[in-house]
Amino acid sequence: MVVMEEMVGKWKMESRDDKFEQFLCCRQVGWFLRKLMCSSTTMMEYKLTLESGTLTKITSSMGRSTTYDMPTEGEYCPNKTLSGKPEIGRIFETSGGNMIQEMRYADSGDIAAVVKHKVEDNKLVIDMQC
């Protein structure tokens, strides 16, 4: 869990890829929420609890915070998803130093999103694909 350990801490979203809004649109996020998510300053904090095997992401923006727990082993079903549909997720590390979060639609098993995280030059780089 080397990559997840490197992610622990607070991170400020310094910039967003031009494709971020496309990713949100693909994930079926409504227009108003997409505009808010693309224009607000966002802070992310990651905590890793080895005893319970959980990576927790806390996202803060516009005076509100959301907490998202992800087990480091096996699959999980989040209570809330970007698409609003039931999804099954899993996270894992790659030999290339990435932490991958894969989300699949529960009904079909089709991939909903793949989010790649990597710490480079003391910055958390996130690549989102839908």
N, C-alpha and C positions, 0 to 999 in steps of 0.2 A: 504494500500500500504506500509505496514511496511517493507516487504522484499525488495521491489524496493528502498525504501529510504535507507536501509542498503547498497545497491549495489552502491549508488552514490559515485563517487570518481574515483581515478586512481588505476589500478591494474596491476601488472607485472606478466606475465605468468611464473611461476617458474618451472613448469614441465608439461609434457603431459602424459596422460595415454597411455599405450602401444596400446590401441585400437583406438587411434586418427587417424592413417593412414587408418585403416579399415573403420572408420566413413566417412572419406573424399572419399574413394574409393566407398563406398555405395552411397554417394551423387553425384557420377559421376564426381568428380574433377580429372582432368588429372594428369598423372604421374609427370610431371615437377613441376606443381603448388603444388601438394601434398608434394613433397620433400622440396620445399621452405617453405611451411607452417609448416612442421614438424621440420625444423632445425633453423628457425629464432627466434630471441627474439621478443616477442610481448607484447605491452602495450595496455590495454583496459581502456577506461574511460566511465563511465555511468553518464548521466545527466537525471534528472527527472523534467519535466515541468508540474506542477499540473494544471495550467490554461488551457493548451491545451491538457492535458491528454496524454503526450508522454514520453516514455522512449527512450533515444537516446544512442546508443553504438558507440563509436569512437574507432576503432582498428588501431593501428600504428605499422608498422614493415617495415624494410628495406627502411626507408626514405619516406614512403608513408602512408597516412591515408585514411580510409574509414568511412563514417558515415551511420548509419543504424537507422532510426526512426521507433519506434514501438508504436502504440496507446495502451494505457493501458486498453481500453475498445473496444470490438468488434473485427472484423477481418480487416486485411490489405493485400495488394498485393504489395510485394516489387518489385522495378524496376529491381533488379539483385538478382539471387539466386545461390547457390552453384551448383545446378544441371543444371542451364541454362534453366530450364523449368518454366513455370508460376506456382507459388505457392501461397497459401493463408495461412496467419499466424495469430496467436493470442497468447497473453501472459496473464497469470493469476497467482495468488498466491494461494498456498495451505495452509491448516491449519497446515501442518508440517513444515512451514517456508521455502518453496521453491518457486522460481519464475520459472514457466514453459513456455517455448516457443515451441509451436506446429506448425509444418509446414505440409501442405497437398498439394498434387498435385492438381492444379485447374481443370484438365480435368477428373480425376477419383475420387477425394476425398480421395484417399489412403494417409496414413501417410508417409511423406517424412523423417521427423526427429522430435525428441523430445529432447529438451535441458533443463536440470534442473540446476538451479543456486541456490546456498545457501552460505551465509556468515557464516564461522565457524572459530573461533579463529582468527578473523581479517584477514581471507583469503577468497577469492572468489573461491569456489569449483564448477566446472562445469562438469556435466555428460552428454555425448552426445550419443544418441541412434538413429539408423537408421532402 
